[in-house]
Amino acid sequence: MEKELICICCPKGCHLKVDAENKSVQGNGCNRGIEYGINEVTNPVRVITSTVKVDNGELPVVPVKTNNPIPKGLNFKCMEEINKVTIKAPVKIGDVVIKDVLGTGVDIVATRNIHEK
C-alpha cells in the first residue's frame, strides 16, 4: 500500500510516496524524509502541547508539553489527563506536571515559569 505525505522535518515540505510494505520512500530531499515517512505510516507519534491550570499563580495557566512524542492514537486520552490537572505556583520550566502519562514513559513538563501571586 502506497501513501502520499508531506514531510515536516524541514521547511522544504517534500512530497513523499511511502510504500509501507517494502519500507521505501520516494520524493524525499534528505535522509530525514525516509525516516519520517516510514515512521508516519508504521508508528505515527506526536508531541502534545497544551496548558494546565495554576492555583495562586501570576497567570491562570502554564503551557506544558510532552518531553517526547507519544503514539498518535493516545492524543485525546493524553489531553483528558492533562485537563484533569491543577498545579500550585510557583512553577519552573521543566517541572514534571504528569509523570509517565498513560504508561508511555513520557512526562508532561512545564514550558514556562509561573511565579506565585
Rosetta silent file (secondary structure, phi, psi, omega in degrees, C-alpha in Angstrom):
SEQUENCE: MEKELICICCPKGCHLKVDAENKSVQGNGCNRGIEYGINEVTNPVRVITSTVKVDNGELPVVPVKTNNPIPKGLNFKCMEEINKVTIKAPVKIGDVVIKDVLGTGVDIVATRNIHEK
SCORE:     score description
SCORE:     0.000 S_00000001
   1 L     0.000  127.895 -179.934    0.000    0.000    0.000 S_00000001
   2 E  -103.094  136.209 -179.752    1.416    3.371   -1.029 S_00000001
   3 E  -126.343  140.081  178.316    0.629    6.515    0.931 S_00000001
   4 E  -100.525  132.772 -179.012    1.330   10.135   -0.009 S_00000001
   5 E  -137.075  161.776  168.159    2.581   12.512    2.698 S_00000001
   6 E  -109.306  123.819 -177.733    4.195   15.904    3.021 S_00000001
   7 L   -70.026  138.392 -179.894    7.362   15.714    5.082 S_00000001
   8 L  -114.096   15.970 -177.345    7.506   18.064    8.089 S_00000001
   9 L   -75.027  -25.317  178.824   11.142   17.524    9.049 S_00000001
  10 L  -149.538  173.924 -176.743   12.352   20.744    7.441 S_00000001
  11 L   -67.482  -11.405 -177.694   10.891   23.776    5.631 S_00000001
  12 L   -65.168  -34.677  178.956   11.197   22.147    2.179 S_00000001
  13 L    61.911   51.337 -179.121    7.978   20.130    2.644 S_00000001
  14 L   -60.261  142.441  176.357    8.920   17.296    0.291 S_00000001
  15 E   -89.158  111.921 -174.944    6.031   15.309   -1.206 S_00000001
  16 E  -100.206  146.159  166.989    6.683   11.714   -0.196 S_00000001
  17 E  -117.299  115.828 -173.907    5.337    8.474   -1.576 S_00000001
  18 E  -112.329  125.034  174.275    5.729    5.821    1.101 S_00000001
  19 E  -101.052  102.864 -175.139    5.374    2.096    0.471 S_00000001
  20 L   -65.583  -36.337 -177.755    4.751    0.666    3.943 S_00000001
  21 L   -66.194  -43.704 -178.141    5.094   -2.978    2.875 S_00000001
  22 L   -94.054   -2.208 -177.633    8.533   -2.534    1.284 S_00000001
  23 L    50.433   52.594  178.437    9.557    0.276    3.659 S_00000001
  24 E  -123.830  149.661 -178.114   10.595    2.504    0.779 S_00000001
  25 E  -130.949  136.126  174.511   10.222    6.255    0.334 S_00000001
  26 E  -122.656  149.733  175.823   10.322    8.359   -2.833 S_00000001
  27 L    95.141   -3.364 -178.747   10.386   12.129   -3.162 S_00000001
  28 L   -76.991  143.628  177.052   12.492   12.845   -0.110 S_00000001
  29 L   -93.356  -10.740  179.500   15.171   15.530   -0.330 S_00000001
  30 L  -154.341  172.155 -178.523   17.188   14.126    2.585 S_00000001
  31 H   -66.864  -25.450  178.260   17.530   11.035    4.772 S_00000001
  32 H   -62.772  -31.982  178.513   15.291   12.551    7.451 S_00000001
  33 H   -65.106  -35.308  177.338   12.402   12.242    4.986 S_00000001
  34 H   -63.330  -50.638 -179.028   12.964    8.490    4.710 S_00000001
  35 H   -61.907  -45.881  179.938   12.807    8.028    8.480 S_00000001
  36 H   -59.642  -48.650 -176.851    9.806   10.356    8.832 S_00000001
  37 H   -60.531  -46.450 -179.641    7.845    8.676    6.024 S_00000001
  38 H   -65.629  -44.432  179.037    8.359    5.140    7.293 S_00000001
  39 H   -63.560  -38.281 -176.715    7.594    6.096   10.899 S_00000001
  40 H   -66.413  -31.501  179.454    4.495    8.040    9.898 S_00000001
  41 H   -92.909  -20.112 -178.194    2.901    5.049    8.163 S_00000001
  42 H  -102.267  -36.219 -177.802    4.079    2.344   10.588 S_00000001
  43 L  -154.161   74.657 -177.425    4.062    4.056   14.013 S_00000001
  44 L   -68.025  136.182  179.003    2.919    7.699   13.951 S_00000001
  45 E  -130.802  158.927  179.939    3.818    9.734   17.040 S_00000001
  46 E  -142.722  149.257  167.618    3.161   13.310   18.142 S_00000001
  47 L   -90.033  131.490 -179.042    4.397   15.811   20.721 S_00000001
  48 L   -99.688  132.626  173.482    1.405   17.153   22.651 S_00000001
  49 E  -123.046  142.368 -178.752    1.245   20.802   23.740 S_00000001
  50 E  -162.838 -161.386  173.834   -1.444   22.265   25.969 S_00000001
  51 E  -134.410  155.708  177.777   -1.964   24.244   29.174 S_00000001
  52 E  -126.703  140.951  178.682   -2.598   23.282   32.797 S_00000001
  53 E   -65.046  144.500  179.246   -4.480   25.337   35.396 S_00000001
  54 E  -124.286  126.192  173.563   -2.352   27.023   38.080 S_00000001
  55 E   -85.408  137.244  173.779   -3.573   27.864   41.590 S_00000001
  56 L    60.198   31.244 -179.972   -2.226   31.061   43.166 S_00000001
  57 E  -104.805  161.411  177.265   -0.118   31.912   40.129 S_00000001
  58 L   -65.921  -22.385  174.186    0.594   35.205   38.396 S_00000001
  59 L  -125.440  152.793 -176.407   -1.097   33.619   35.369 S_00000001
  60 L   -75.687  -19.822 -179.297   -4.109   31.251   35.418 S_00000001
  61 E  -139.401  159.100  174.799   -2.441   28.563   33.260 S_00000001
  62 E  -122.200  136.268  175.279    1.024   27.263   32.408 S_00000001
  63 E   -70.732  142.883 -179.655    1.976   25.910   28.980 S_00000001
  64 E  -136.810  162.664  175.005    3.015   22.247   29.002 S_00000001
  65 E  -154.600  163.769  172.323    4.220   19.635   26.521 S_00000001
  66 E   -75.232  143.146 -179.399    5.269   16.021   26.361 S_00000001
  67 L   -81.862   -5.295  172.912    9.022   15.651   26.778 S_00000001
  68 L  -152.863  162.237  177.755    8.992   13.048   23.970 S_00000001
  69 L   -67.025  152.054  174.422    6.468   12.041   21.311 S_00000001
  70 E  -119.716  160.090  177.313    3.643    9.658   22.208 S_00000001
  71 E   -55.555  135.505 -176.852    1.688    7.326   19.895 S_00000001
  72 H   -54.924  -34.549 -179.517   -0.782    9.349   17.833 S_00000001
  73 H   -65.676  -13.620 -179.889   -3.660    7.134   18.959 S_00000001
  74 H   -98.472    3.094 -175.801   -3.213    8.356   22.549 S_00000001
  75 H   -53.631  -51.215 -175.433   -3.556   12.087   21.761 S_00000001
  76 H   -69.728  -37.660  176.856   -7.114   12.506   23.011 S_00000001
  77 H   -65.772  -37.447  177.476   -6.593   10.359   26.122 S_00000001
  78 H   -62.842  -43.867  178.731   -3.471   12.368   26.906 S_00000001
  79 H   -63.171  -36.173  176.506   -5.448   15.606   26.635 S_00000001
  80 H   -61.650  -42.188  178.858   -8.075   14.189   29.009 S_00000001
  81 H   -65.651  -42.907  178.752   -5.339   13.515   31.580 S_00000001
  82 H   -61.388  -41.548 -177.071   -3.853   16.992   31.149 S_00000001
  83 H   -69.262  -15.891  177.900   -7.268   18.617   31.581 S_00000001
  84 L   -80.306  -14.739 -168.328   -7.756   16.881   34.969 S_00000001
  85 L   -94.911  139.414  166.578   -4.682   18.557   36.483 S_00000001
  86 E  -130.950  131.096  179.334   -4.334   21.758   38.507 S_00000001
  87 E  -116.870  163.821 -179.104   -0.914   22.642   39.955 S_00000001
  88 E  -102.287  141.227  175.259    0.191   25.221   42.536 S_00000001
  89 L   -72.808  151.709    5.206    2.526   28.107   41.866 S_00000001
  90 L   -82.506  154.782  178.127    5.452   28.572   41.720 S_00000001
  91 E  -125.804  136.674  178.095    6.189   26.541   38.587 S_00000001
  92 L  -114.150  148.750  175.826    9.577   26.294   36.901 S_00000001
  93 L   -53.168  131.400  178.764   10.392   25.385   33.305 S_00000001
  94 L    93.525  -11.097  176.613   10.955   21.637   33.150 S_00000001
  95 L   -57.729  135.659  177.585    8.863   20.801   36.241 S_00000001
  96 E   -79.197  119.498 -179.690    7.135   17.453   35.720 S_00000001
  97 E   -90.852  -42.207  174.547    3.390   18.061   35.775 S_00000001
  98 E  -134.674  121.397  178.280    2.366   14.451   34.979 S_00000001
  99 L   -87.549  136.352  174.329    4.897   11.632   35.273 S_00000001
 100 L    50.529   56.501 -176.895    4.672    8.709   32.826 S_00000001
 101 H   -57.897  127.613  177.221    1.423    9.836   31.205 S_00000001
 102 H    55.827   26.801  178.642   -0.750    6.852   30.226 S_00000001
 103 H    68.701   21.852 -177.173    2.124    4.455   30.963 S_00000001
 104 L   -86.077  -14.131 -173.322    4.074    5.695   27.941 S_00000001
 105 L    83.604    2.512 -178.467    7.251    6.566   29.847 S_00000001
 106 L  -105.350  137.886  179.328    6.759   10.157   28.672 S_00000001
 107 L  -101.559  151.826  169.321    6.298   13.054   31.099 S_00000001
 108 E   -94.818  124.188 -175.630    4.224   16.211   30.735 S_00000001
 109 E  -123.212  151.858  176.611    6.506   19.140   31.615 S_00000001
 110 E   -73.763  143.534  179.879    6.034   22.878   32.169 S_00000001
 111 L  -118.186   15.371  176.956    7.460   25.137   29.473 S_00000001
 112 L  -153.701  149.578  172.200    7.249   28.463   31.332 S_00000001
 113 L   -80.361  135.683  174.391    7.986   29.835   34.776 S_00000001
 114 E  -126.591  119.247  179.547    4.932   30.935   36.749 S_00000001
 115 L   -84.943  157.286  176.357    5.538   32.936   39.918 S_00000001
 116 E   -72.443  148.459  177.801    3.316   32.867   42.972 S_00000001
 117 L   -64.285    0.000    0.000    0.888   35.784   43.461 S_00000001
